[in-house]
């Protein structure tokens, strides 16, 4: 499960095991489940730019409407709109 960094204040090692950090910016990207092709970042002022950041960590897919907050992303190989999440600590219950 991915939890916010603020989870560390409440972390109980007897209950949970920390197994990683997302985004994991290593060459292996062991946690990556999908690679977005030719991603485009859409900014609040209507401009666009390269959206390579969308492949650096966890994202949420909005299938029908773009998210309210900017920036959001589109790409060639996935229908819908993407938003990059803040860093998450990956944990599992013991």
Contact map, one row per residue, 1 for C-alpha under 8 A:
1110000000000000000000000000000000000000000000000000000000000000000000000000000000000000011100
1111000000000000000001000000000000000000000000000000000000000000000000000000000000000001111000
1111101000000000000000000000000000000000000000000000000000000000000000000000000000000001111000
0111111000000000000000000000000000000000000000000000000000000000000000000000000000000111100000
0011111100000000000000000000000000000000000000000000000000000000000000000000000000000011100000
0001111111000000000000000000000000000000000000000000000000000000000000000000000000000000000000
0011111111100000000000000000000000000000000000000000000000000000000000000000000000000000100000
0000111111100000000000000000000000000000000000000000000000000000000000000000000000000000000000
0000011111100000000000000000000000000000000000000000000000000000000000000000000000000000000000
0000011111110000000000000000000000000000000000000000000000000000000000000000000000000000000000
0000001111111001000000000000000000000000000000000000000000000000000000000000000000000000000000
0000000001111111000000000000000000000000000000000000000000000000000000000000000000000000000000
0000000000111111100000000000000000000000000000000000000000000000000000000000000000000000000000
0000000000011111100000000000000000000000000000000000000000000000000000000000000000000000000001
0000000000011111100000000000000000000000000000000000000000000000000000000000000000000000000011
0000000000111111110000000000000000000000000000000000000000000000000000000000000000000000001111
0000000000001111111000000000000000000000000000000000000000000000000000000000000000000000001111
0000000000000001111100000000000000000000000000000000000000000000000000000000000000000000111100
0000000000000000111110000000000000000000000000000000000000000000000000000000000000000000111100
0000000000000000011111010000000000000000000000000000000000000000000000000000000000000000111000
0000000000000000001111110000000000000000000000000000000000000000000000000000000000000011110000
0100000000000000000111110000001000000000000000000000000011000000000000000000000000000011110000
0000000000000000000011111000000000000000000000000000000111000000000000000000000000000011000000
0000000000000000000111111100111000000000000000000000000110000000000000000000000000000000000000
0000000000000000000000111110100000000000000000000000000110000000000000000000000000000000000000
0000000000000000000000011111100000000000000000000000000000000000000000000000000000000000000000
0000000000000000000000001111100000000000000000000000000000000000000000000000000000000000000000
0000000000000000000000000111110000000000000000000000000000000000000000000000000000000000000000
0000000000000000000000011111111100000000000000000000000000000000000000000000000000000000000000
0000000000000000000000010001111100000000000000000000000000000000000000000000000000000000000000
0000000000000000000001010000111110000000000000000000000000000000000000000000000000000000000000
0000000000000000000000000000111111100000000000000000000010000000000000000000000000000000000000
0000000000000000000000000000001111100000000000000000000000000000000000000000000000000000000000
0000000000000000000000000000000111110000000000000000000000000000000000000000000000000000000000
0000000000000000000000000000000111111000000000000000001000000000000000000000000000000000000000
0000000000000000000000000000000001111110000000000000011000000000000000000011110000000000000000
0000000000000000000000000000000000111110000000000000000000000000000000000011100000000000000000
0000000000000000000000000000000000011111000000000111000000000000000000000011000000000000000000
0000000000000000000000000000000000011111100000000111010000000000000000001111000000000000000000
0000000000000000000000000000000000000111110000011111000000000000000000001110000000000000000000
0000000000000000000000000000000000000011111000011110000000000000000000111100000000000000000000
0000000000000000000000000000000000000001111101111000000000000000000001111100000000000000000000
0000000000000000000000000000000000000000111111110000000000000000000001110000000000000000000000
0000000000000000000000000000000000000000011111100000000000000000000001100000000000000000000000
0000000000000000000000000000000000000000001111100000000000000000000000000000000000000000000000
0000000000000000000000000000000000000000011111110000000000000000000000000000000000000000000000
0000000000000000000000000000000000000000011111111000000000000000000000000000000000000000000000
0000000000000000000000000000000000000001111001111100000000000000000000000000000000000000000000
0000000000000000000000000000000000000001110000111110000000000000000000000000000000000000000000
0000000000000000000000000000000000000111100000011111000000000000000000000000000000000000000000
0000000000000000000000000000000000000111100000001111110000000000000000001000000000000000000000
0000000000000000000000000000000000000111000000000111111100000000000000000000000000000000000000
0000000000000000000000000000000000000000000000000011111110000000000000000000000000010000000000
0000000000000000000000000000000000010010000000000011111111100000000000001000000001110000000000
0000000000000000000000000000000000110000000000000001111111000000000000000000000000000000000000
0000000000000000000000111000000000000000000000000001111111000000000000000000000000000000000000
0000000000000000000001111000000100000000000000000000111111100000000000000000000000011010000000
0000000000000000000001100000000000000000000000000000011111110000000000000000000000011110000000
0000000000000000000000000000000000000000000000000000010011111000000000000000000001111000000000
0000000000000000000000000000000000000000000000000000000001111100000000000000000001111000000000
0000000000000000000000000000000000000000000000000000000000111110000000000000000111100000000000
0000000000000000000000000000000000000000000000000000000000011111111000000000000111100000000000
0000000000000000000000000000000000000000000000000000000000001111100000000000001110000000000000
0000000000000000000000000000000000000000000000000000000000000111110000000000000110000000000000
0000000000000000000000000000000000000000000000000000000000000111111000000000000110000000000000
0000000000000000000000000000000000000000000000000000000000000101111100010000000111000000000000
0000000000000000000000000000000000000000000000000000000000000100111111010000000011100000000000
0000000000000000000000000000000000000000000000000000000000000000011111000000000000000000000000
0000000000000000000000000000000000000000000000000000000000000000001111110000000000000000000000
0000000000000000000000000000000000000000011100000000000000000000001111110000000000000000000000
0000000000000000000000000000000000000000111100000000000000000000000011111000000000100000000000
0000000000000000000000000000000000000000111000000000000000000000011011111100000011110000000000
0000000000000000000000000000000000000011110000000010010000000000000000111110000011100000000000
0000000000000000000000000000000000000011110000000000000000000000000000011111011111000000000000
0000000000000000000000000000000000011111000000000000000000000000000000001111111000000000000000
0000000000000000000000000000000000011110000000000000000000000000000000000111111000000000000000
0000000000000000000000000000000000011000000000000000000000000000000000000011111000000000000000
0000000000000000000000000000000000010000000000000000000000000000000000000111111100000000000000
0000000000000000000000000000000000000000000000000000000000000010000000000111111110000000000000
0000000000000000000000000000000000000000000000000000000000001111110000000100011111000000000000
0000000000000000000000000000000000000000000000000000000000001111111000011100001111100000000000
0000000000000000000000000000000000000000000000000000010000111100011000011100000111110000000000
0000000000000000000000000000000000000000000000000000010000111100001000111000000011111000000000
0000000000000000000000000000000000000000000000000000110011110000000000010000000001111100000000
0000000000000000000000000000000000000000000000000000000011110000000000000000000000111111000000
0001000000000000000000000000000000000000000000000000000001000000000000000000000000011111000000
0001100000000000000011100000000000000000000000000000000011000000000000000000000000001111100000
0111100000000000000011100000000000000000000000000000000000000000000000000000000000001111110000
0111101000000000011111000000000000000000000000000000000000000000000000000000000000000011111000
1110000000000000011111000000000000000000000000000000000000000000000000000000000000000001111100
1110000000000001111100000000000000000000000000000000000000000000000000000000000000000000111110
1000000000000001111000000000000000000000000000000000000000000000000000000000000000000000011111
0000000000000011100000000000000000000000000000000000000000000000000000000000000000000000001111
0000000000000111100000000000000000000000000000000000000000000000000000000000000000000000000111
